[in-house]
Amino acid sequence: MTNIVLFGPPGAGKGTQADILKKKYELVHISTGDVFRYNIKNETELGKTAKSYIDKGQLVPDEVTINMLNAEVDKHPEAKGIIFDGFPRTEAQAGALDKLLESKNDAVNAMIALEVEDEVLVKRLLERGKTSGRADDADEEVIRNRIKVYYDETAILKNYYKKQDKYFGVDGVGSIDEITQRLSQVIDQL
């Protein structure tokens, strides 16, 4: 299996590229945000537990998140691999993901990060905000804070995967096709 952790700051194009790559390589795209929303909406036990933390303004514990991801992975036994989007965000989560995949005789093959300059990200997100209806895409101060949080969190993960020779930075600026080509060059060598 080819298991990829897809990373990049808000506005880097992760969603767009994940959609293309999942079709091209027959991978399953697991977005942590989508998994949370599904479990909460369908009032699963894990969803109720997660909601109880979210309602208090707290972070959902890693154990709950990992259990949700495990259930999601188990839904796709035929998958040729998985694109993890939005997870892990901390070294503890990366370790938990490694253990989860090891229990299935599998592993993360690569962390691929889309690299885009901050000013390009701000411009992209403000543009997206005009059509997305997302409040967090319309306020430049909020956008800059989201980008800062991304760098604060992922600097740690970059080192985690670099130590395992699994970190790949890819230029996230250009046409969608050009970026897909760069990502494919990494994936084809795994």
Secondary structure, 3 states (H helix, E strand, C coil): CEEEEEECCCCCCHHHHHHHHHHHHCCEEEEHHHHHHHHHHCCCHHHHHHHHHHHCCCCCCHHHHHHHHHHHHHCCCCCCEEEEECCCCCHHHHHHHHHHHHCCCCCCCEEEEEECCHHHHHHHHHHHHHHHCCHHHCCHHHHHHHHHHHHHHHHHHHHHHHHCCCEEEEECCCCHHHHHHHHHHHHHCC
